[in-house]
Amino acid sequence: MPTESVRPSVESAPPGEEGFSCSVPTTCQPPSAWGKDPWPATIRDITTTELSMTLNRRFERGTGMAIELPGDDGTSSTVLARVTDLRALADGVWLLGCTFISELGSDEVQHVLQLGPLGHAGIEGRREPTPAPVASAVHGVLFQAQTEGGAMLRWFVKRLDLAGTWPLPKDKVVAMRVGGLPPETPPVELRVRRCKQYGSYWIIDCHFVSTPADRILAALTAPTSDRM
């Protein structure tokens, strides 16, 4: 990915500009802020040496970043990078070009690219969700929950089928059935802490009502598409 594709400028992007090769939800933060809530972001392009991502805040050139990357086994890993380019887009969104401290493997890059649709058309800024009385399906939901051992688990659901109000209110308990397990397996129960929209996708911060068995957690974070 040549750095020219990011265009090191802070002027607003032309309306309707396209050309992104993926749209994969992630989180990022400077290593100095480790332990605080990370910033939601969206990976827009990635190679073995660089990536570009959009988020709703600016980081200056030279800033070190810890970026979460999804792995083949459904878990995520943290990679370190440095901001090399930035560009202001519409509605307070920033496009950041980052160079990895250590080069990625080609299989890691391909896994990320396969998670998002190609040719993403345009970028939406952060906006407050509009409550709907009844929702039958919601597309693009990133769940994140912490286990009793302190590990943070994240899994992305392309289509979330449900009945009831949306967005989910705080403290609401939801049951999620995990695919690939015997039908008698009990659903995973989650208590919602926050349900908020970022750009074109949603993030649900939650915690387990009771920590599921390891085999259920492994199936939960495996790359599947439809749950709940």
ZADO-291994 format. One line per 10 residues: number of its first residue (from 0); their letters; for each residue x negated, y, z negated of N, C-alpha, C. Coordinates in pm, whole numbers, plus 32768, in hexadecimal, padded with zeros to 4 digits. Atoms other than C-alpha are relative to their C-alpha. Layout:
NUM = A = X/Y/Z/X/Y/Z/X/Y/Z ~ ...
REM end
This chain:
0 = MPTESVRPSV = 7FAB/7F89/8000/8000/8000/8000/7FA8/807C/8000 ~ 8053/7F88/7FFC/7F4B/813A/8071/8038/806B/7FA6 ~ 7FD1/7F99/805C/7F58/8259/7F7B/804F/806C/8048 ~ 7FB6/7F9A/7FB7/7FDC/833B/8090/8096/7FE8/7FFC ~ 7F71/801D/8003/812C/8287/8073/8045/8041/7F8A ~ 7FC8/7FBF/8076/815B/8330/7F20/8004/8097/8012 ~ 8007/7F70/7FE5/8101/848D/7FA1/7FE9/8050/7F81 ~ 801F/7FBA/807D/804F/8542/7E82/8033/8090/8002 ~ 7FC0/7F7C/7FFF/8143/8665/7E72/8069/8003/7F95 ~ 7F98/7FF4/8065/8232/86E9/7D6B/807B/8045/8038
10 = ESAPPGEEGF = 7F8A/7FC6/7FC4/832D/8774/7E63/806E/7F99/800B ~ 7F8F/805B/7FF5/8487/86DF/7E81/7FFA/7FB3/8083 ~ 7FFF/8053/7F89/84AD/85C0/7F74/8072/8027/805B ~ 7F91/7FE6/7FA5/857E/85EF/80AE/8076/7FA8/7FE0 ~ 7F8B/8051/8020/86E5/8575/807A/8009/7F87/805C ~ 7FE9/8077/7FB0/872E/8413/80EB/7F82/7FB6/8027 ~ 807C/8043/7FDA/85C0/83A7/80FD/8003/7F6E/7FD5 ~ 7FFF/808E/801B/8592/822E/810C/7F73/7FC9/800B ~ 8080/803E/7FE4/8479/8133/8137/7FC6/7FB0/7F8F ~ 8034/8050/806D/8453/807C/7FEB/800D/7F6C/8020
20 = SCSVPTTCQP = 8000/808E/7FDE/8402/7F0A/7FFF/803C/7FA9/7F94 ~ 7FBD/804F/8067/849E/7E9A/7EB6/8044/805D/7F9D ~ 7FBC/7FB4/8068/8576/7F0B/7D92/800F/7FA6/7F87 ~ 8008/8060/806F/8514/7E4B/7C57/7FF9/804D/7F7C ~ 8003/7FBA/8082/8569/7ECB/7AF7/7F88/7FD6/7FAD ~ 8071/801B/8058/8447/7EE3/7A03/8000/8067/7F91 ~ 8016/7F98/8064/83CD/7FAE/78DB/7F6C/8023/8001 ~ 808B/7FD5/8003/828E/8074/78A9/7FED/8064/7F8F ~ 8022/7F9D/8065/81DC/814D/77AB/7F68/800E/7FFA ~ 808F/7FF3/8017/8083/81DA/7763/7FD6/7FA2/7F8E
30 = PSAWGKDPWP = 802D/8057/806F/7FB7/80E7/768B/7FFE/8046/7F7A ~ 8003/7FB7/807E/7F9E/81FA/7586/8088/8002/7FBB ~ 7F79/8001/8038/8119/81E1/7556/8030/7F73/7FE2 ~ 7FDA/808B/8015/8114/806A/751D/804F/7FF0/7F7E ~ 7FAA/8014/8074/8225/7FF9/742E/807A/8058/8002 ~ 7F8A/7FAC/7FF0/8316/810E/7491/8054/7FCA/8073 ~ 7FA8/802B/7F93/843B/80E2/7580/7FC0/8025/8086 ~ 803B/7FE0/7F7D/83AD/80C5/76E2/8064/8047/8059 ~ 7FAB/7FBA/7F9F/8433/818C/7808/8030/7F9E/806A ~ 7FCF/8050/7F8F/8516/80D6/78FE/7FCA/8039/8083
40 = ATIRDITTTE = 8033/7FD7/7F7E/848A/80E0/7A5E/802B/7F99/8068 ~ 7FE0/805B/7F93/84BC/803D/7BB1/7F86/7FF5/805B ~ 806E/8017/7FA4/83A2/7FA1/7C7B/8035/800D/808E ~ 7FD3/7FE5/7F78/83C3/801C/7DE2/7FA5/7FC1/806A ~ 805E/803F/7FA4/828D/7F87/7E85/7F8C/7FCC/7FAD ~ 806D/803B/804E/816D/7EAC/7E11/7FA2/7FB5/805C ~ 8067/8050/7FBF/8025/7E1A/7E93/7FA9/7FC7/7F92 ~ 8059/8039/8066/7F0A/7D66/7DE3/7FB1/806B/7FB6 ~ 804F/7F95/803F/7E66/7EB5/7D90/8051/8077/7FD0 ~ 7FB3/7F89/8020/7F81/7FB4/7D73/8095/7FE0/7FF7
50 = LSMTLNRRFE = 7F6E/8004/7FF7/80F1/7FEB/7D36/8034/808F/7FFC ~ 7FB9/7F82/8011/81E6/8109/7D4F/8081/7FE2/7FB6 ~ 7F87/8014/804D/830B/8133/7C63/8044/8085/7FE9 ~ 7FB3/7F89/801D/841E/822A/7C17/8031/7FFB/7F70 ~ 7FCD/7FF5/8089/8488/82A3/7ABE/8028/8091/7FE7 ~ 7FC6/7F7C/801D/852A/83CD/7A16/7FA7/8055/7FA6 ~ 805A/7FA3/8042/83F4/8475/798E/7F7C/8003/804C ~ 807D/7FEA/7FB9/82A6/84F3/7A07/7F8A/7FD4/7FAA ~ 8081/801D/803E/814F/8465/79B1/7F93/8038/805B ~ 8066/7FBE/7FB0/801E/8527/7A24/7F9E/7F9C/803C
60 = RGTGMAIELP = 8069/8051/7FC4/7F11/849C/7B08/7F93/7FE4/7F98 ~ 8065/8029/8060/7E0F/83DD/7A3F/8037/7FBF/7F83 ~ 7FC2/803D/8076/7F09/8366/7938/7FFB/7F68/800B ~ 7FFC/8091/8004/7EDC/81FC/78D4/808E/7FD0/7FE5 ~ 7F79/8034/800E/8019/8129/78EA/7FFC/7F69/7FE7 ~ 7FE8/808F/8015/8081/7FD5/7861/8087/7FE0/803F ~ 7F8A/801B/7FAF/817E/7F45/7958/8025/7F6D/7FF3 ~ 7FD0/808A/8009/8254/7E0D/792A/8018/7FC9/808C ~ 7FE8/8044/7F82/824F/7D19/7A4F/8042/7F7A/7FE6 ~ 7FC0/8083/8012/833D/7BEF/7A6A/7FA6/7F91/8033
70 = GDDGTSSTVL = 8052/8072/7FDA/8294/7A9B/7A7E/8053/7F90/803C ~ 7FBC/8070/7FC1/82E9/7954/7B2D/8057/7FB1/7F9F ~ 7FB8/8051/8061/8363/78B0/79EA/8071/804D/7FBC ~ 7F92/7FB3/8038/8463/79C0/79A0/7FD6/8061/7F93 ~ 8032/7FA1/8063/838B/7A73/789F/7FBF/8075/8048 ~ 8043/7F8D/7FC4/82CF/7BB7/78D6/7F75/800E/7FC6 ~ 8088/7FE4/802F/8166/7C23/78B5/7FE6/8096/800E ~ 8023/7F73/7FFD/80CB/7D77/787A/7F80/8014/804F ~ 8078/7FE0/7FB2/7FD7/7E04/7979/7FDE/8093/7FE8 ~ 802E/7F78/8017/7F07/7F3D/794F/7FE0/8044/8085
80 = ARVTDLRALA = 8015/7FB5/7F85/7EF9/8049/7A5A/7FE6/8092/7FDC ~ 8017/7F72/8013/7EA4/81B7/7A8A/804B/804D/806C ~ 7FB4/7FAF/7FA1/7F7F/82C1/7B2C/7F9F/8049/805C ~ 8055/7FBF/7F9D/7EDB/833A/7C6E/804B/8067/8054 ~ 7FAF/7FA3/7FB2/7FFA/83F0/7D1B/8087/8010/7FBE ~ 7F78/7FED/8030/8148/8486/7CBC/8049/805C/805F ~ 7FAD/7FB3/7FA3/8268/851E/7D7A/808A/8013/7FC4 ~ 7F7B/7FE1/8034/83AA/85C8/7D0E/8069/7FDB/8068 ~ 7F8F/8022/7FAB/84E9/8535/7DA0/807C/8048/7FCC ~ 7F85/7FBC/8027/8653/859D/7D78/802D/7FD5/7F74
90 = DGVWLLGCTF = 7FBB/801F/807E/8714/85A9/7C2C/7FA0/7FDB/7F8F ~ 805B/8017/806F/85E4/85AB/7B49/7FB4/7F7E/8006 ~ 8047/807E/7FEF/8551/8467/7BD2/7F74/801B/8034 ~ 808A/7FF4/7FD4/83D9/8442/7BFF/7FD0/7F7E/8040 ~ 8040/8072/7FBF/831F/835B/7CED/7F6C/8002/7FDB ~ 808A/8007/802E/81D3/82ED/7C54/7FB5/7F94/804D ~ 8059/8062/7FC6/80B8/823F/7D0B/7F97/7FDB/7F99 ~ 805B/802F/8068/7FE1/816B/7C23/7F9E/7F9A/8039 ~ 8066/8060/7FD8/7E9D/80A8/7C57/7FE3/7FA4/7F89 ~ 8017/8061/806A/7E6B/7F68/7B8D/7F6E/8005/7FD1
100 = ISELGSDEVQ = 8087/8009/8037/7D40/7F51/7AA4/7FBD/7F7E/8030 ~ 8031/8080/7FCD/7D19/7DE2/7B0A/805D/7FD3/8071 ~ 7FB3/8028/7F8B/7D8A/7D5B/7C5A/805E/7F8B/7FE1 ~ 7F9F/806C/8012/7EC1/7C7E/7C61/7FE7/7F91/8065 ~ 8002/806B/7FA0/7EE0/7B2E/7D09/8070/8012/8066 ~ 7F9B/7FF0/7F97/7FA2/7B19/7E50/8083/7FBD/7FDA ~ 7F84/8043/802A/809C/7A26/7DB0/804F/8059/7FA1 ~ 7FBB/7FA3/8059/80ED/7B28/7CA2/8047/806D/8050 ~ 7FC4/7F98/7FAC/812D/7C2F/7DAC/807B/7FCB/8049 ~ 7F90/8038/7FB6/820D/7B4B/7E7A/8078/7FE6/7FA5
110 = HVLQLGPLGH = 7F91/8019/805D/82DA/7AEE/7D47/804E/807F/7FE5 ~ 7FBB/7F81/8019/8326/7C5C/7CFE/804F/802C/807A ~ 7FBD/7FD5/7F86/837C/7CA9/7E68/807F/7FB1/801A ~ 7F8C/8055/7FE6/846E/7B85/7E78/8073/801C/7FA1 ~ 7F97/7FE4/8062/8531/7C05/7D49/805B/8072/802A ~ 7FB1/7F8B/7FDC/85AE/7D42/7DF4/8023/8000/8092 ~ 7FDA/7FF8/7F74/8668/7D86/7F38/7FA1/8058/804F ~ 8057/7FB2/7FAA/8594/7E05/8057/804C/8077/8039 ~ 7FC4/7F8C/7FBF/85D2/7F58/80F5/8060/804A/7FA8 ~ 7FA8/7FB6/805A/8668/8003/7FC6/8016/808D/8037
120 = AGIEGRREPT = 7FE0/7F80/7FBF/871B/8138/804E/801E/806A/7F97 ~ 7FEA/7F8F/8057/86EC/8266/7F6F/7FEB/7FE0/7F6D ~ 8017/800D/8090/86BD/82A1/7DF9/8069/8051/7FB8 ~ 7F9E/7FB9/8051/87BF/82FF/7CF8/7FBF/8029/7F7D ~ 8036/7FD2/807E/8768/83CD/7BC7/8051/7FCB/7F8A ~ 7FBB/802A/8079/87CA/8386/7A60/8082/804D/7FF3 ~ 7F7F/7FBD/8016/8936/83CF/7A18/804D/7FB5/7F96 ~ 7FAF/803F/8066/8A2C/8389/7907/8067/7FA5/8040 ~ 7F9F/805C/7FC5/8B0A/825A/794A/808F/8032/7FEF ~ 7F72/7FE0/8008/8C7A/828E/7991/804C/7F85/7FD1
130 = PAPVASAVHG = 7FBC/8077/8032/8D45/819D/78BA/8073/7FD8/805C ~ 7F92/8038/7FB2/8E35/80BB/7975/8055/7FAA/7FA5 ~ 7FAC/804E/805B/8F62/801A/78CC/7FE9/7F6A/800C ~ 8016/808E/7FEC/8F20/7EC4/7963/7F96/7FEF/806B ~ 8067/801E/7F9E/8DEE/7E3D/7A17/7FFE/7F6B/801B ~ 8005/808D/7FDE/8DE9/7CF3/7AD2/7F72/7FD2/801C ~ 808B/8023/7FE4/8C7A/7CFC/7B3B/7FAC/807F/8001 ~ 8060/7F92/8000/8B4C/7DDD/7B09/7F81/7FCA/8040 ~ 8077/802D/7FB6/8A1A/7DC8/7BEB/7F83/8045/7FCA ~ 8080/7FC9/802A/88B4/7DF5/7B76/7FFC/8024/7F6D
140 = VLFQAQTEGG = 8003/7FE9/8090/889C/7DC9/79FB/7F81/7FC2/7FC6 ~ 8078/8030/8044/8756/7DAB/7938/801D/7FF3/7F6B ~ 7FF0/8019/808F/877B/7D0B/77E0/7F77/7FFD/7FBE ~ 807A/800F/804F/8671/7D2D/76D6/8027/7FEC/7F6E ~ 7FE0/8025/808A/867E/7C8A/757F/7F83/7FCB/7FBD ~ 8075/802A/804D/8581/7C44/746E/8021/7F84/7FAE ~ 7FED/807A/804E/855A/7AED/73CF/7FD6/801A/7F6F ~ 8027/7FF3/808C/8526/7AB2/725B/7F69/8009/7FF1 ~ 8091/7FFB/8005/83B4/7A82/72A4/7FC4/8081/8035 ~ 8030/7F7F/7FD1/839D/7BDF/7338/7FE7/8008/8095
150 = AMLRWFVKRL = 8016/7FFE/7F70/8380/7B7A/74A7/8074/8045/8046 ~ 7F9A/7FBB/7FB3/843C/7C58/759A/801D/7FB2/8080 ~ 7FD8/804A/7F8A/84FC/7B96/76A1/8052/805B/805A ~ 7FB5/7FB1/7F9E/8580/7C36/77E0/802B/7FA4/8071 ~ 7FD2/804C/7F8D/8655/7B9E/78F1/805F/8056/8050 ~ 7FB5/7FAC/7FA4/86F6/7C38/7A21/8072/7FAF/803D ~ 7F89/8040/7FCA/8858/7BDE/7A8F/8031/8052/8078 ~ 7FD6/7FB8/7F87/88B4/7C3A/7BF5/8096/801F/7FFD ~ 7F6F/7FEC/8008/8A2C/7C0E/7BBB/8030/7FCE/7F7A ~ 7FCF/8020/8085/8ACE/7C13/7A66/8098/7FFA/8005
160 = DLAGTWPLPK = 7F6F/8011/7FFD/8C30/7B85/7A60/8037/800B/7F72 ~ 7FC8/7FEC/8085/8D03/7BF5/793C/808E/8034/800B ~ 7F7A/7FC6/8009/8E59/7C67/78CC/8001/805C/7F86 ~ 7FFC/7FA2/806E/8E8D/7D9C/77F7/7FC9/8086/8028 ~ 802F/7F79/7FE6/8E10/7EFE/77D6/7F6B/8001/8024 ~ 808C/7FEC/7FDA/8CC7/7F78/7867/7FE6/8096/8006 ~ 806F/804B/803A/8BCE/7FF2/77FE/8021/7FC2/7F79 ~ 7FE7/8046/807D/8BB8/7F0A/76D2/7FE4/805D/7F8A ~ 8016/7FA8/8073/8BE0/7FC5/7587/7F9A/7FC6/7F9E ~ 8060/802A/8066/8AE0/7FB7/7470/8042/7FA0/7F9D
170 = DKVVAMRVGG = 7FD8/8066/8061/8AFE/7E89/7384/8062/7F9A/8038 ~ 7FAA/8066/7FC4/8BDA/7DC8/7477/7FB0/7F7E/800E ~ 803F/8084/7FF3/8B88/7C54/7470/8032/7FC1/8081 ~ 7FDD/8040/7F82/8B80/7BAD/75C4/7FC2/7F75/8004 ~ 8031/808A/7FF1/8B52/7A3F/761E/7FD4/7FEC/808F ~ 8039/8013/7F7B/8A76/79E1/7743/7FE2/7F6B/8014 ~ 801D/808A/7FDD/8A74/7889/77E2/7F89/7FFC/805E ~ 807C/8008/7FB5/8925/7821/7871/8008/7F8E/8063 ~ 7FFC/8067/7F99/8915/7766/79B9/7F8F/7F9C/7FF3 ~ 8067/8067/8001/8851/7624/79E6/7FFC/7FAB/7F83
180 = LPPETPPVEL = 7FFB/804E/807C/88B4/7594/7892/807F/7FAD/7FFE ~ 7F86/8050/8009/89B2/7484/7837/8079/8056/7FDA ~ 7F89/7FAD/8018/8B18/750B/782B/8024/800E/7F6D ~ 7FDF/7FF7/808E/8B34/74C1/76B7/7FA3/805D/7FB3 ~ 805C/7FA4/8042/8A14/75B2/766B/804A/807F/7FD4 ~ 7FB7/7F89/802D/8A9D/76CF/7594/7FC9/807E/8041 ~ 802F/7F83/7FC4/8A8A/7830/7626/7FA5/804C/7FA0 ~ 8056/7FA8/804E/8986/7929/75B1/8052/807A/7FD6 ~ 7FB5/7F8D/8033/8A20/7A35/74D4/7FA1/8075/7FE9 ~ 8051/7F88/8008/8995/7B96/74EC/8052/8073/7FC7
190 = RVRRCKQYGS = 7FBE/7F88/8036/89EA/7CD0/7428/7FC1/807A/8045 ~ 802E/7F8F/7FB0/89CF/7E0D/74FA/7FD1/8072/7FA4 ~ 8032/7F88/8043/88F7/7F29/7478/8014/807C/8056 ~ 7FEF/7F90/7FA4/8909/8005/75AD/8015/7FC9/808C ~ 7FE4/8025/7F75/8996/7FE7/770D/8001/8082/8050 ~ 8011/7F7F/7FBE/8922/80FB/77F4/7FD3/7FEB/8090 ~ 8023/8008/7F73/88FD/8138/7967/7F85/8055/801D ~ 8077/7FBA/7FD2/87AE/819A/79FF/7FF9/7FF1/8097 ~ 8001/800A/7F6F/87C3/81ED/7B6F/806A/7FA0/8030 ~ 7FA1/805D/7FC3/8862/80CB/7C27/8014/7F81/7FAF
200 = YWIIDCHFVS = 7FEE/8079/8050/884C/7FC7/7B11/8019/8024/7F6E ~ 7FE0/7FF0/808D/88AA/7F96/79A3/7F98/7FBA/7FA9 ~ 8053/8043/8064/87D9/7F42/7871/8054/7FEC/7F83 ~ 7FB9/8020/807C/8875/7E93/7745/7F99/7FD7/7F98 ~ 8051/8024/8074/87AA/7E9B/7604/8059/7FB6/7F9E ~ 7FAB/8051/8058/882B/7D8C/751E/7FA7/7FA9/7FA6 ~ 8049/8064/804F/87C8/7C8A/741B/8056/7F83/7FF3 ~ 7FBB/807F/800A/881F/7B1E/73F0/804B/7FF9/7F7A ~ 7FB5/8017/807C/8934/7AD6/72F4/7FBC/7F91/7FB1 ~ 8056/8069/8039/8870/7996/72B1/7FA2/7FD4/806F
210 = TPADRILAAL = 8063/8020/7F9A/872F/7939/7367/801D/7F78/803E ~ 7FE4/8080/7FBD/8778/782A/746C/7F86/7FA3/7FFA ~ 806B/8062/7FF8/86AB/76ED/748E/7FA0/8025/806F ~ 8066/7FDD/7F9E/8569/7702/7555/802A/7FDC/808E ~ 7FDA/8029/7F79/85FD/7642/767B/8068/8060/803B ~ 7F9D/7F9F/7FD1/871C/773C/7690/7FBD/8083/8024 ~ 8049/7F86/7FE2/862E/7863/7681/7FB3/7FF3/8083 ~ 804B/8017/7F84/855C/77C9/7796/805C/8008/8079 ~ 7FA0/7FFC/7F91/8690/779B/7871/8038/808C/8013 ~ 7FC8/7F79/7FF9/870E/78F7/781E/7FA6/805D/8050
220 = TAPTSDRM = 805D/7FA7/7FBD/85D4/79A3/789E/7FCC/7FC8/8082 ~ 8024/8035/7F7D/85AF/78C1/79CE/8041/8056/806B ~ 7FC9/7FA9/7F96/85E9/797A/7B19/8081/7FC8/803B ~ 7F7D/8022/7FC9/875F/794A/7B55/804C/8081/801A ~ 7FBE/7F84/7FD7/8864/7A3E/7BD3/807F/8020/7FB3 ~ 7F7D/7FE1/8036/89BC/7A1E/7B36/8012/7FC1/7F76 ~ 7FE8/8033/8088/8A0D/79FD/79C5/8074/804D/7FC4 ~ 7F9C/7FC1/8056/8B15/7A57/78C1/808D/7FE0/802A
REM end
